[in-house]
Structure formats: C-alpha cells, structure tokens
C-alpha cells in the first residue's frame, strides 16, 4: 500500500518554494517611506507605553505584597 505523501526531491522542493515566494512578494503592496516610518513610530510608542504600564503594575503589586507581608509579620 502506497503512502498518500508524495515523495519529492528536497532540492527541487526548495527551489519551487523560493520561486513561489518571490512571485507572492511581487504582489505585495509595499508602503512608502513616510507611511512605514509613521507605523514604526506608532509601534515603538505603544511598546514603551505597554512596558511602562506593566512595569508600573509590577511595582504596585510588589509594594502591595510587601505591605501584606509586613502586616502579617
């Protein structure tokens, strides 16, 4: 009984993969420099805001735990 998986040459599979990837990348609508810069700045700012939020929450919860430990000691 033959397996349903088709056995192919790994080299030809890799070449076909890169050719198909290249064809797909030609179809992509790439943003211009101004749009890419704007989106990059938005992502960086959001990362900093989220890091500050979680850092603040960590600090606050740590202080709360220290308070509870001091309260029960």
CHARMM-style PDB file with segment names, atoms N, HN, CA, C and O in Angstrom:
ATOM      1  N   UNK     1       0.840  -1.172   0.000  1.00  0.00      PROA
ATOM      2  CA  UNK     1       0.000   0.000   0.000  1.00  0.00      PROA
ATOM      3  C   UNK     1       0.893   1.245   0.000  1.00  0.00      PROA
ATOM      4  O   UNK     1       1.761   1.388   0.861  1.00  0.00      PROA
ATOM      5  N   UNK     2       0.679   2.133  -0.957  1.00  0.00      PROA
ATOM      6  HN  UNK     2      -0.026   2.017  -1.656  1.00  0.00      PROA
ATOM      7  CA  UNK     2       1.476   3.352  -1.043  1.00  0.00      PROA
ATOM      8  C   UNK     2       0.964   4.398  -0.068  1.00  0.00      PROA
ATOM      9  O   UNK     2      -0.233   4.494   0.204  1.00  0.00      PROA
ATOM     10  N   UNK     3       1.904   5.176   0.451  1.00  0.00      PROA
ATOM     11  HN  UNK     3       2.876   5.098   0.230  1.00  0.00      PROA
ATOM     12  CA  UNK     3       1.509   6.253   1.357  1.00  0.00      PROA
ATOM     13  C   UNK     3       0.983   7.428   0.540  1.00  0.00      PROA
ATOM     14  O   UNK     3       1.434   7.647  -0.584  1.00  0.00      PROA
ATOM     15  N   UNK     4       0.025   8.195   1.094  1.00  0.00      PROA
ATOM     16  HN  UNK     4      -0.341   8.017   2.007  1.00  0.00      PROA
ATOM     17  CA  UNK     4      -0.535   9.325   0.350  1.00  0.00      PROA
ATOM     18  C   UNK     4       0.425  10.501   0.216  1.00  0.00      PROA
ATOM     19  O   UNK     4       0.179  11.415  -0.571  1.00  0.00      PROA
ATOM     20  N   UNK     5       1.527  10.483   0.987  1.00  0.00      PROA
ATOM     21  HN  UNK     5       1.727   9.741   1.626  1.00  0.00      PROA
ATOM     22  CA  UNK     5       2.500  11.563   0.914  1.00  0.00      PROA
ATOM     23  C   UNK     5       3.370  11.364  -0.317  1.00  0.00      PROA
ATOM     24  O   UNK     5       3.971  10.306  -0.504  1.00  0.00      PROA
ATOM     25  N   UNK     6       3.429  12.394  -1.156  1.00  0.00      PROA
ATOM     26  HN  UNK     6       2.940  13.253  -1.005  1.00  0.00      PROA
ATOM     27  CA  UNK     6       4.229  12.316  -2.372  1.00  0.00      PROA
ATOM     28  C   UNK     6       5.689  12.582  -2.019  1.00  0.00      PROA
ATOM     29  O   UNK     6       6.006  13.572  -1.361  1.00  0.00      PROA
ATOM     30  N   UNK     7       6.558  11.707  -2.454  1.00  0.00      PROA
ATOM     31  HN  UNK     7       6.301  10.903  -2.990  1.00  0.00      PROA
ATOM     32  CA  UNK     7       7.984  11.857  -2.184  1.00  0.00      PROA
ATOM     33  C   UNK     7       8.583  12.706  -3.297  1.00  0.00      PROA
ATOM     34  O   UNK     7       8.489  12.366  -4.477  1.00  0.00      PROA
ATOM     35  N   UNK     8       9.210  13.834  -2.897  1.00  0.00      PROA
ATOM     36  HN  UNK     8       9.286  14.110  -1.939  1.00  0.00      PROA
ATOM     37  CA  UNK     8       9.837  14.714  -3.873  1.00  0.00      PROA
ATOM     38  C   UNK     8      11.279  14.976  -3.470  1.00  0.00      PROA
ATOM     39  O   UNK     8      11.686  14.764  -2.328  1.00  0.00      PROA
ATOM     40  N   UNK     9      12.013  15.433  -4.430  1.00  0.00      PROA
ATOM     41  HN  UNK     9      11.682  15.605  -5.357  1.00  0.00      PROA
ATOM     42  CA  UNK     9      13.396  15.806  -4.203  1.00  0.00      PROA
ATOM     43  C   UNK     9      13.417  17.072  -3.340  1.00  0.00      PROA
ATOM     44  O   UNK     9      12.774  18.059  -3.697  1.00  0.00      PROA
ATOM     45  N   UNK    10      14.136  17.069  -2.221  1.00  0.00      PROA
ATOM     46  HN  UNK    10      14.658  16.267  -1.931  1.00  0.00      PROA
ATOM     47  CA  UNK    10      14.146  18.251  -1.345  1.00  0.00      PROA
ATOM     48  C   UNK    10      14.729  19.481  -2.026  1.00  0.00      PROA
ATOM     49  O   UNK    10      14.304  20.598  -1.732  1.00  0.00      PROA
ATOM     50  N   UNK    11      15.676  19.309  -2.914  1.00  0.00      PROA
ATOM     51  HN  UNK    11      16.021  18.402  -3.153  1.00  0.00      PROA
ATOM     52  CA  UNK    11      16.273  20.453  -3.602  1.00  0.00      PROA
ATOM     53  C   UNK    11      15.250  21.093  -4.541  1.00  0.00      PROA
ATOM     54  O   UNK    11      15.113  22.316  -4.559  1.00  0.00      PROA
ATOM     55  N   UNK    12      14.535  20.288  -5.314  1.00  0.00      PROA
ATOM     56  HN  UNK    12      14.645  19.295  -5.299  1.00  0.00      PROA
ATOM     57  CA  UNK    12      13.538  20.848  -6.228  1.00  0.00      PROA
ATOM     58  C   UNK    12      12.396  21.486  -5.433  1.00  0.00      PROA
ATOM     59  O   UNK    12      11.831  22.495  -5.855  1.00  0.00      PROA
ATOM     60  N   UNK    13      12.058  20.896  -4.281  1.00  0.00      PROA
ATOM     61  HN  UNK    13      12.517  20.076  -3.938  1.00  0.00      PROA
ATOM     62  CA  UNK    13      11.016  21.486  -3.435  1.00  0.00      PROA
ATOM     63  C   UNK    13      11.451  22.853  -2.936  1.00  0.00      PROA
ATOM     64  O   UNK    13      10.650  23.787  -2.920  1.00  0.00      PROA
ATOM     65  N   UNK    14      12.715  22.986  -2.525  1.00  0.00      PROA
ATOM     66  HN  UNK    14      13.366  22.227  -2.538  1.00  0.00      PROA
ATOM     67  CA  UNK    14      13.243  24.250  -2.021  1.00  0.00      PROA
ATOM     68  C   UNK    14      13.275  25.310  -3.122  1.00  0.00      PROA
ATOM     69  O   UNK    14      12.919  26.464  -2.884  1.00  0.00      PROA
ATOM     70  N   UNK    15      13.693  24.928  -4.306  1.00  0.00      PROA
ATOM     71  HN  UNK    15      13.983  23.991  -4.500  1.00  0.00      PROA
ATOM     72  CA  UNK    15      13.732  25.868  -5.428  1.00  0.00      PROA
ATOM     73  C   UNK    15      12.324  26.339  -5.762  1.00  0.00      PROA
ATOM     74  O   UNK    15      12.100  27.533  -5.966  1.00  0.00      PROA
ATOM     75  N   UNK    16      11.370  25.409  -5.822  1.00  0.00      PROA
ATOM     76  HN  UNK    16      11.551  24.440  -5.657  1.00  0.00      PROA
ATOM     77  CA  UNK    16       9.982  25.785  -6.101  1.00  0.00      PROA
ATOM     78  C   UNK    16       9.430  26.709  -5.019  1.00  0.00      PROA
ATOM     79  O   UNK    16       8.704  27.657  -5.316  1.00  0.00      PROA
ATOM     80  N   UNK    17       9.778  26.431  -3.763  1.00  0.00      PROA
ATOM     81  HN  UNK    17      10.369  25.661  -3.521  1.00  0.00      PROA
ATOM     82  CA  UNK    17       9.323  27.261  -2.648  1.00  0.00      PROA
ATOM     83  C   UNK    17       9.811  28.698  -2.811  1.00  0.00      PROA
ATOM     84  O   UNK    17       9.028  29.636  -2.654  1.00  0.00      PROA
ATOM     85  N   UNK    18      11.090  28.882  -3.124  1.00  0.00      PROA
ATOM     86  HN  UNK    18      11.725  28.121  -3.251  1.00  0.00      PROA
ATOM     87  CA  UNK    18      11.632  30.226  -3.285  1.00  0.00      PROA
ATOM     88  C   UNK    18      11.036  30.938  -4.495  1.00  0.00      PROA
ATOM     89  O   UNK    18      10.799  32.145  -4.440  1.00  0.00      PROA
ATOM     90  N   UNK    19      10.791  30.222  -5.573  1.00  0.00      PROA
ATOM     91  HN  UNK    19      10.983  29.241  -5.617  1.00  0.00      PROA
ATOM     92  CA  UNK    19      10.174  30.838  -6.756  1.00  0.00      PROA
ATOM     93  C   UNK    19       8.766  31.315  -6.435  1.00  0.00      PROA
ATOM     94  O   UNK    19       8.388  32.432  -6.787  1.00  0.00      PROA
ATOM     95  N   UNK    20       7.984  30.461  -5.762  1.00  0.00      PROA
ATOM     96  HN  UNK    20       8.292  29.553  -5.476  1.00  0.00      PROA
ATOM     97  CA  UNK    20       6.618  30.841  -5.404  1.00  0.00      PROA
ATOM     98  C   UNK    20       6.615  31.991  -4.403  1.00  0.00      PROA
ATOM     99  O   UNK    20       5.761  32.874  -4.484  1.00  0.00      PROA
ATOM    100  N   UNK    21       7.557  31.995  -3.461  1.00  0.00      PROA
ATOM    101  HN  UNK    21       8.251  31.278  -3.396  1.00  0.00      PROA
ATOM    102  CA  UNK    21       7.658  33.095  -2.502  1.00  0.00      PROA
ATOM    103  C   UNK    21       7.978  34.404  -3.214  1.00  0.00      PROA
ATOM    104  O   UNK    21       7.414  35.449  -2.889  1.00  0.00      PROA
ATOM    105  N   UNK    22       8.875  34.344  -4.176  1.00  0.00      PROA
ATOM    106  HN  UNK    22       9.333  33.495  -4.440  1.00  0.00      PROA
ATOM    107  CA  UNK    22       9.241  35.537  -4.949  1.00  0.00      PROA
ATOM    108  C   UNK    22       8.028  36.070  -5.721  1.00  0.00      PROA
ATOM    109  O   UNK    22       7.807  37.280  -5.777  1.00  0.00      PROA
ATOM    110  N   UNK    23       7.261  35.179  -6.305  1.00  0.00      PROA
ATOM    111  HN  UNK    23       7.441  34.196  -6.260  1.00  0.00      PROA
ATOM    112  CA  UNK    23       6.057  35.594  -7.034  1.00  0.00      PROA
ATOM    113  C   UNK    23       5.054  36.265  -6.090  1.00  0.00      PROA
ATOM    114  O   UNK    23       4.456  37.279  -6.449  1.00  0.00      PROA
ATOM    115  N   UNK    24       4.867  35.718  -4.907  1.00  0.00      PROA
ATOM    116  HN  UNK    24       5.353  34.894  -4.615  1.00  0.00      PROA
ATOM    117  CA  UNK    24       3.935  36.303  -3.943  1.00  0.00      PROA
ATOM    118  C   UNK    24       4.415  37.664  -3.464  1.00  0.00      PROA
ATOM    119  O   UNK    24       3.606  38.574  -3.282  1.00  0.00      PROA
ATOM    120  N   UNK    25       5.723  37.816  -3.256  1.00  0.00      PROA
ATOM    121  HN  UNK    25       6.380  37.077  -3.403  1.00  0.00      PROA
ATOM    122  CA  UNK    25       6.254  39.099  -2.798  1.00  0.00      PROA
ATOM    123  C   UNK    25       6.084  40.193  -3.849  1.00  0.00      PROA
ATOM    124  O   UNK    25       5.998  41.371  -3.501  1.00  0.00      PROA
ATOM    125  N   UNK    26       6.034  39.825  -5.121  1.00  0.00      PROA
ATOM    126  HN  UNK    26       6.104  38.868  -5.404  1.00  0.00      PROA
ATOM    127  CA  UNK    26       5.790  40.817  -6.173  1.00  0.00      PROA
ATOM    128  C   UNK    26       4.369  41.373  -6.100  1.00  0.00      PROA
ATOM    129  O   UNK    26       4.110  42.486  -6.558  1.00  0.00      PROA
ATOM    130  N   UNK    27       3.440  40.590  -5.519  1.00  0.00      PROA
ATOM    131  HN  UNK    27       3.650  39.686  -5.147  1.00  0.00      PROA
ATOM    132  CA  UNK    27       2.043  41.010  -5.416  1.00  0.00      PROA
ATOM    133  C   UNK    27       1.786  41.923  -4.217  1.00  0.00      PROA
ATOM    134  O   UNK    27       0.720  42.530  -4.116  1.00  0.00      PROA
ATOM    135  N   UNK    28       2.756  42.019  -3.313  1.00  0.00      PROA
ATOM    136  HN  UNK    28       3.621  41.526  -3.395  1.00  0.00      PROA
ATOM    137  CA  UNK    28       2.575  42.786  -2.084  1.00  0.00      PROA
ATOM    138  C   UNK    28       2.568  44.278  -2.390  1.00  0.00      PROA
ATOM    139  O   UNK    28       3.363  44.768  -3.193  1.00  0.00      PROA
ATOM    140  N   UNK    29       1.660  44.984  -1.740  1.00  0.00      PROA
ATOM    141  HN  UNK    29       1.015  44.586  -1.088  1.00  0.00      PROA
ATOM    142  CA  UNK    29       1.618  46.439  -1.851  1.00  0.00      PROA
ATOM    143  C   UNK    29       2.462  47.020  -0.719  1.00  0.00      PROA
ATOM    144  O   UNK    29       2.013  47.092   0.425  1.00  0.00      PROA
ATOM    145  N   UNK    30       3.686  47.432  -1.045  1.00  0.00      PROA
ATOM    146  HN  UNK    30       4.050  47.373  -1.974  1.00  0.00      PROA
ATOM    147  CA  UNK    30       4.616  47.906  -0.031  1.00  0.00      PROA
ATOM    148  C   UNK    30       4.326  49.367   0.313  1.00  0.00      PROA
ATOM    149  O   UNK    30       4.035  50.159  -0.583  1.00  0.00      PROA
ATOM    150  N   UNK    31       4.399  49.738   1.595  1.00  0.00      PROA
ATOM    151  HN  UNK    31       4.635  49.095   2.323  1.00  0.00      PROA
ATOM    152  CA  UNK    31       4.166  51.140   1.979  1.00  0.00      PROA
ATOM    153  C   UNK    31       5.355  52.010   1.581  1.00  0.00      PROA
ATOM    154  O   UNK    31       6.477  51.527   1.424  1.00  0.00      PROA
ATOM    155  N   UNK    32       5.080  53.310   1.421  1.00  0.00      PROA
ATOM    156  HN  UNK    32       4.169  53.703   1.548  1.00  0.00      PROA
ATOM    157  CA  UNK    32       6.185  54.215   1.119  1.00  0.00      PROA
ATOM    158  C   UNK    32       6.946  54.528   2.408  1.00  0.00      PROA
ATOM    159  O   UNK    32       6.537  54.101   3.488  1.00  0.00      PROA
ATOM    160  N   UNK    33       8.040  55.262   2.300  1.00  0.00      PROA
ATOM    161  HN  UNK    33       8.372  55.608   1.423  1.00  0.00      PROA
ATOM    162  CA  UNK    33       8.913  55.523   3.445  1.00  0.00      PROA
ATOM    163  C   UNK    33       8.176  56.287   4.544  1.00  0.00      PROA
ATOM    164  O   UNK    33       8.356  55.985   5.724  1.00  0.00      PROA
ATOM    165  N   UNK    34       7.353  57.266   4.180  1.00  0.00      PROA
ATOM    166  HN  UNK    34       7.208  57.511   3.222  1.00  0.00      PROA
ATOM    167  CA  UNK    34       6.640  58.072   5.175  1.00  0.00      PROA
ATOM    168  C   UNK    34       5.667  57.208   5.975  1.00  0.00      PROA
ATOM    169  O   UNK    34       5.612  57.310   7.200  1.00  0.00      PROA
ATOM    170  N   UNK    35       4.914  56.374   5.301  1.00  0.00      PROA
ATOM    171  HN  UNK    35       4.960  56.291   4.306  1.00  0.00      PROA
ATOM    172  CA  UNK    35       3.950  55.501   5.978  1.00  0.00      PROA
ATOM    173  C   UNK    35       4.656  54.490   6.863  1.00  0.00      PROA
ATOM    174  O   UNK    35       4.234  54.257   7.996  1.00  0.00      PROA
ATOM    175  N   UNK    36       5.723  53.889   6.361  1.00  0.00      PROA
ATOM    176  HN  UNK    36       6.065  54.079   5.441  1.00  0.00      PROA
ATOM    177  CA  UNK    36       6.470  52.907   7.148  1.00  0.00      PROA
ATOM    178  C   UNK    36       7.070  53.553   8.393  1.00  0.00      PROA
ATOM    179  O   UNK    36       7.063  52.955   9.469  1.00  0.00      PROA
ATOM    180  N   UNK    37       7.590  54.778   8.249  1.00  0.00      PROA
ATOM    181  HN  UNK    37       7.595  55.264   7.375  1.00  0.00      PROA
ATOM    182  CA  UNK    37       8.154  55.487   9.400  1.00  0.00      PROA
ATOM    183  C   UNK    37       7.075  55.799  10.428  1.00  0.00      PROA
ATOM    184  O   UNK    37       7.289  55.639  11.630  1.00  0.00      PROA
ATOM    185  N   UNK    38       5.922  56.242   9.957  1.00  0.00      PROA
ATOM    186  HN  UNK    38       5.748  56.372   8.981  1.00  0.00      PROA
ATOM    187  CA  UNK    38       4.823  56.567  10.860  1.00  0.00      PROA
ATOM    188  C   UNK    38       4.370  55.332  11.641  1.00  0.00      PROA
ATOM    189  O   UNK    38       4.179  55.396  12.856  1.00  0.00      PROA
ATOM    190  N   UNK    39       4.202  54.229  10.953  1.00  0.00      PROA
ATOM    191  HN  UNK    39       4.357  54.177   9.967  1.00  0.00      PROA
ATOM    192  CA  UNK    39       3.777  52.994  11.620  1.00  0.00      PROA
ATOM    193  C   UNK    39       4.847  52.485  12.577  1.00  0.00      PROA
ATOM    194  O   UNK    39       4.527  51.953  13.640  1.00  0.00      PROA
ATOM    195  N   UNK    40       6.104  52.644  12.209  1.00  0.00      PROA
ATOM    196  HN  UNK    40       6.364  53.076  11.346  1.00  0.00      PROA
ATOM    197  CA  UNK    40       7.194  52.216  13.097  1.00  0.00      PROA
ATOM    198  C   UNK    40       7.194  53.025  14.379  1.00  0.00      PROA
ATOM    199  O   UNK    40       7.373  52.471  15.464  1.00  0.00      PROA
ATOM    200  N   UNK    41       6.994  54.333  14.266  1.00  0.00      PROA
ATOM    201  HN  UNK    41       6.849  54.783  13.385  1.00  0.00      PROA
ATOM    202  CA  UNK    41       6.945  55.190  15.452  1.00  0.00      PROA
ATOM    203  C   UNK    41       5.757  54.813  16.331  1.00  0.00      PROA
ATOM    204  O   UNK    41       5.882  54.773  17.555  1.00  0.00      PROA
ATOM    205  N   UNK    42       4.612  54.539  15.721  1.00  0.00      PROA
ATOM    206  HN  UNK    42       4.510  54.572  14.727  1.00  0.00      PROA
ATOM    207  CA  UNK    42       3.431  54.131  16.488  1.00  0.00      PROA
ATOM    208  C   UNK    42       3.716  52.839  17.263  1.00  0.00      PROA
ATOM    209  O   UNK    42       3.366  52.726  18.438  1.00  0.00      PROA
ATOM    210  N   UNK    43       4.345  51.878  16.609  1.00  0.00      PROA
ATOM    211  HN  UNK    43       4.629  51.969  15.655  1.00  0.00      PROA
ATOM    212  CA  UNK    43       4.650  50.601  17.262  1.00  0.00      PROA
ATOM    213  C   UNK    43       5.625  50.811  18.415  1.00  0.00      PROA
ATOM    214  O   UNK    43       5.440  50.237  19.488  1.00  0.00      PROA
ATOM    215  N   UNK    44       6.652  51.618  18.212  1.00  0.00      PROA
ATOM    216  HN  UNK    44       6.803  52.084  17.340  1.00  0.00      PROA
ATOM    217  CA  UNK    44       7.636  51.866  19.272  1.00  0.00      PROA
ATOM    218  C   UNK    44       6.988  52.565  20.459  1.00  0.00      PROA
ATOM    219  O   UNK    44       7.228  52.190  21.607  1.00  0.00      PROA
ATOM    220  N   UNK    45       6.172  53.574  20.194  1.00  0.00      PROA
ATOM    221  HN  UNK    45       5.977  53.878  19.262  1.00  0.00      PROA
ATOM    222  CA  UNK    45       5.495  54.298  21.277  1.00  0.00      PROA
ATOM    223  C   UNK    45       4.566  53.364  22.040  1.00  0.00      PROA
ATOM    224  O   UNK    45       4.550  53.377  23.271  1.00  0.00      PROA
ATOM    225  N   UNK    46       3.797  52.559  21.328  1.00  0.00      PROA
ATOM    226  HN  UNK    46       3.809  52.549  20.329  1.00  0.00      PROA
ATOM    227  CA  UNK    46       2.894  51.623  22.010  1.00  0.00      PROA
ATOM    228  C   UNK    46       3.667  50.604  22.844  1.00  0.00      PROA
ATOM    229  O   UNK    46       3.235  50.257  23.944  1.00  0.00      PROA
ATOM    230  N   UNK    47       4.788  50.128  22.345  1.00  0.00      PROA
ATOM    231  HN  UNK    47       5.138  50.411  21.452  1.00  0.00      PROA
ATOM    232  CA  UNK    47       5.615  49.194  23.119  1.00  0.00      PROA
ATOM    233  C   UNK    47       6.109  49.840  24.407  1.00  0.00      PROA
ATOM    234  O   UNK    47       6.092  49.209  25.464  1.00  0.00      PROA
ATOM    235  N   UNK    48       6.548  51.095  24.324  1.00  0.00      PROA
ATOM    236  HN  UNK    48       6.562  51.607  23.466  1.00  0.00      PROA
ATOM    237  CA  UNK    48       7.026  51.801  25.516  1.00  0.00      PROA
ATOM    238  C   UNK    48       5.875  52.006  26.503  1.00  0.00      PROA
ATOM    239  O   UNK    48       6.046  51.799  27.704  1.00  0.00      PROA
ATOM    240  N   UNK    49       4.709  52.411  26.005  1.00  0.00      PROA
ATOM    241  HN  UNK    49       4.570  52.579  25.029  1.00  0.00      PROA
ATOM    242  CA  UNK    49       3.549  52.627  26.886  1.00  0.00      PROA
ATOM    243  C   UNK    49       3.145  51.323  27.566  1.00  0.00      PROA
ATOM    244  O   UNK    49       2.891  51.311  28.770  1.00  0.00      PROA
ATOM    245  N   UNK    50       3.084  50.252  26.831  1.00  0.00      PROA
ATOM    246  HN  UNK    50       3.291  50.261  25.852  1.00  0.00      PROA
ATOM    247  CA  UNK    50       2.702  48.959  27.416  1.00  0.00      PROA
ATOM    248  C   UNK    50       3.754  48.494  28.415  1.00  0.00      PROA
ATOM    249  O   UNK    50       3.404  47.954  29.465  1.00  0.00      PROA
ATOM    250  N   UNK    51       5.044  48.694  28.111  1.00  0.00      PROA
ATOM    251  HN  UNK    51       5.328  49.133  27.258  1.00  0.00      PROA
ATOM    252  CA  UNK    51       6.110  48.316  29.042  1.00  0.00      PROA
ATOM    253  C   UNK    51       6.009  49.130  30.326  1.00  0.00      PROA
ATOM    254  O   UNK    51       6.182  48.587  31.417  1.00  0.00      PROA
ATOM    255  N   UNK    52       5.730  50.428  30.207  1.00  0.00      PROA
ATOM    256  HN  UNK    52       5.590  50.869  29.320  1.00  0.00      PROA
ATOM    257  CA  UNK    52       5.562  51.266  31.391  1.00  0.00      PROA
ATOM    258  C   UNK    52       4.345  50.832  32.203  1.00  0.00      PROA
ATOM    259  O   UNK    52       4.393  50.810  33.433  1.00  0.00      PROA
ATOM    260  N   UNK    53       3.268  50.491  31.528  1.00  0.00      PROA
ATOM    261  HN  UNK    53       3.228  50.509  30.529  1.00  0.00      PROA
ATOM    262  CA  UNK    53       2.064  50.039  32.224  1.00  0.00      PROA
ATOM    263  C   UNK    53       2.346  48.766  33.023  1.00  0.00      PROA
ATOM    264  O   UNK    53       2.037  48.692  34.212  1.00  0.00      PROA
ATOM    265  N   UNK    54       2.939  47.759  32.360  1.00  0.00      PROA
ATOM    266  HN  UNK    54       3.190  47.819  31.393  1.00  0.00      PROA
ATOM    267  CA  UNK    54       3.205  46.508  33.068  1.00  0.00      PROA
ATOM    268  C   UNK    54       4.290  46.675  34.129  1.00  0.00      PROA
ATOM    269  O   UNK    54       4.240  46.023  35.172  1.00  0.00      PROA
ATOM    270  N   UNK    55       5.268  47.540  33.874  1.00  0.00      PROA
ATOM    271  HN  UNK    55       5.309  48.070  33.027  1.00  0.00      PROA
ATOM    272  CA  UNK    55       6.274  47.828  34.899  1.00  0.00      PROA
ATOM    273  C   UNK    55       5.638  48.492  36.113  1.00  0.00      PROA
ATOM    274  O   UNK    55       5.965  48.161  37.252  1.00  0.00      PROA
ATOM    275  N   UNK    56       4.727  49.431  35.865  1.00  0.00      PROA
ATOM    276  HN  UNK    56       4.462  49.701  34.940  1.00  0.00      PROA
ATOM    277  CA  UNK    56       4.020  50.089  36.962  1.00  0.00      PROA
ATOM    278  C   UNK    56       3.135  49.117  37.733  1.00  0.00      PROA
ATOM    279  O   UNK    56       3.078  49.160  38.962  1.00  0.00      PROA
ATOM    280  N   UNK    57       2.450  48.246  37.012  1.00  0.00      PROA
ATOM    281  HN  UNK    57       2.496  48.211  36.014  1.00  0.00      PROA
ATOM    282  CA  UNK    57       1.606  47.247  37.681  1.00  0.00      PROA
ATOM    283  C   UNK    57       2.460  46.298  38.513  1.00  0.00      PROA
ATOM    284  O   UNK    57       2.074  45.933  39.624  1.00  0.00      PROA
ATOM    285  N   UNK    58       3.610  45.895  37.993  1.00  0.00      PROA
ATOM    286  HN  UNK    58       3.924  46.191  37.090  1.00  0.00      PROA
ATOM    287  CA  UNK    58       4.511  45.020  38.727  1.00  0.00      PROA
ATOM    288  C   UNK    58       4.991  45.706  40.004  1.00  0.00      PROA
ATOM    289  O   UNK    58       4.998  45.101  41.076  1.00  0.00      PROA
ATOM    290  N   UNK    59       5.392  46.975  39.884  1.00  0.00      PROA
ATOM    291  HN  UNK    59       5.386  47.467  39.013  1.00  0.00      PROA
ATOM    292  CA  UNK    59       5.857  47.724  41.040  1.00  0.00      PROA
ATOM    293  C   UNK    59       4.740  47.860  42.074  1.00  0.00      PROA
ATOM    294  O   UNK    59       4.971  47.672  43.268  1.00  0.00      PROA
ATOM    295  N   UNK    60       3.539  48.185  41.619  1.00  0.00      PROA
ATOM    296  HN  UNK    60       3.352  48.338  40.649  1.00  0.00      PROA
ATOM    297  CA  UNK    60       2.394  48.352  42.519  1.00  0.00      PROA
ATOM    298  C   UNK    60       2.052  47.041  43.229  1.00  0.00      PROA
ATOM    299  O   UNK    60       1.837  47.032  44.441  1.00  0.00      PROA
ATOM    300  N   UNK    61       2.002  45.951  42.495  1.00  0.00      PROA
ATOM    301  HN  UNK    61       2.177  45.958  41.510  1.00  0.00      PROA
ATOM    302  CA  UNK    61       1.701  44.658  43.106  1.00  0.00      PROA
ATOM    303  C   UNK    61       2.819  44.219  44.060  1.00  0.00      PROA
ATOM    304  O   UNK    61       2.553  43.607  45.094  1.00  0.00      PROA
ATOM    305  N   UNK    62       4.056  44.531  43.710  1.00  0.00      PROA
ATOM    306  HN  UNK    62       4.273  45.028  42.870  1.00  0.00      PROA
ATOM    307  CA  UNK    62       5.176  44.218  44.597  1.00  0.00      PROA
ATOM    308  C   UNK    62       5.057  44.986  45.904  1.00  0.00      PROA
ATOM    309  O   UNK    62       5.261  44.424  46.981  1.00  0.00      PROA
ATOM    310  N   UNK    63       4.728  46.272  45.811  1.00  0.00      PROA
ATOM    311  HN  UNK    63       4.563  46.728  44.937  1.00  0.00      PROA
ATOM    312  CA  UNK    63       4.542  47.076  47.027  1.00  0.00      PROA
ATOM    313  C   UNK    63       3.371  46.543  47.842  1.00  0.00      PROA
ATOM    314  O   UNK    63       3.432  46.529  49.071  1.00  0.00      PROA
ATOM    315  N   UNK    64       2.314  46.109  47.181  1.00  0.00      PROA
ATOM    316  HN  UNK    64       2.264  46.120  46.182  1.00  0.00      PROA
ATOM    317  CA  UNK    64       1.169  45.530  47.881  1.00  0.00      PROA
ATOM    318  C   UNK    64       1.544  44.250  48.604  1.00  0.00      PROA
ATOM    319  O   UNK    64       1.114  44.025  49.735  1.00  0.00      PROA
ATOM    320  N   UNK    65       2.334  43.418  47.966  1.00  0.00      PROA
ATOM    321  HN  UNK    65       2.683  43.601  47.046  1.00  0.00      PROA
ATOM    322  CA  UNK    65       2.777  42.177  48.603  1.00  0.00      PROA
ATOM    323  C   UNK    65       3.687  42.477  49.791  1.00  0.00      PROA
ATOM    324  O   UNK    65       3.580  41.835  50.836  1.00  0.00      PROA
ATOM    325  N   UNK    66       4.588  43.460  49.631  1.00  0.00      PROA
ATOM    326  HN  UNK    66       4.675  43.982  48.782  1.00  0.00      PROA
ATOM    327  CA  UNK    66       5.455  43.844  50.747  1.00  0.00      PROA
ATOM    328  C   UNK    66       4.621  44.350  51.917  1.00  0.00      PROA
ATOM    329  O   UNK    66       4.910  44.028  53.069  1.00  0.00      PROA
ATOM    330  N   UNK    67       3.588  45.141  51.631  1.00  0.00      PROA
ATOM    331  HN  UNK    67       3.353  45.402  50.695  1.00  0.00      PROA
ATOM    332  CA  UNK    67       2.708  45.652  52.667  1.00  0.00      PROA
ATOM    333  C   UNK    67       1.993  44.507  53.391  1.00  0.00      PROA
ATOM    334  O   UNK    67       1.910  44.490  54.619  1.00  0.00      PROA
ATOM    335  N   UNK    68       1.470  43.535  52.597  1.00  0.00      PROA
ATOM    336  HN  UNK    68       1.538  43.548  51.599  1.00  0.00      PROA
ATOM    337  CA  UNK    68       0.781  42.395  53.221  1.00  0.00      PROA
ATOM    338  C   UNK    68       1.735  41.553  54.058  1.00  0.00      PROA
ATOM    339  O   UNK    68       1.360  41.086  55.134  1.00  0.00      PROA
ATOM    340  N   UNK    69       2.944  41.356  53.590  1.00  0.00      PROA
ATOM    341  HN  UNK    69       3.248  41.736  52.716  1.00  0.00      PROA
ATOM    342  CA  UNK    69       3.924  40.568  54.352  1.00  0.00      PROA
ATOM    343  C   UNK    69       4.286  41.295  55.644  1.00  0.00      PROA
ATOM    344  O   UNK    69       4.388  40.673  56.701  1.00  0.00      PROA
ATOM    345  N   UNK    70       4.481  42.618  55.559  1.00  0.00      PROA
ATOM    346  HN  UNK    70       4.398  43.123  54.700  1.00  0.00      PROA
ATOM    347  CA  UNK    70       4.799  43.401  56.756  1.00  0.00      PROA
ATOM    348  C   UNK    70       3.622  43.401  57.719  1.00  0.00      PROA
ATOM    349  O   UNK    70       3.818  43.420  58.934  1.00  0.00      PROA
ATOM    350  N   UNK    71       2.422  43.380  57.201  1.00  0.00      PROA
ATOM    351  HN  UNK    71       2.263  43.364  56.214  1.00  0.00      PROA
ATOM    352  CA  UNK    71       1.210  43.387  58.026  1.00  0.00      PROA
ATOM    353  C   UNK    71       1.053  42.082  58.797  1.00  0.00      PROA
ATOM    354  O   UNK    71       0.596  42.083  59.940  1.00  0.00      PROA
ATOM    355  N   UNK    72       1.428  40.979  58.179  1.00  0.00      PROA
ATOM    356  HN  UNK    72       1.800  40.978  57.251  1.00  0.00      PROA
ATOM    357  CA  UNK    72       1.246  39.670  58.813  1.00  0.00      PROA
ATOM    358  C   UNK    72       2.445  39.252  59.654  1.00  0.00      PROA
ATOM    359  O   UNK    72       2.361  38.279  60.404  1.00  0.00      PROA
ATOM    360  N   UNK    73       3.575  39.983  59.539  1.00  0.00      PROA
ATOM    361  HN  UNK    73       3.643  40.773  58.930  1.00  0.00      PROA
ATOM    362  CA  UNK    73       4.771  39.602  60.312  1.00  0.00      PROA
ATOM    363  C   UNK    73       4.679  40.062  61.739  1.00  0.00      PROA
ATOM    364  OT1 UNK    73       5.598  39.825  62.524  1.00  0.00      PROA
TER     365      UNK     73
END
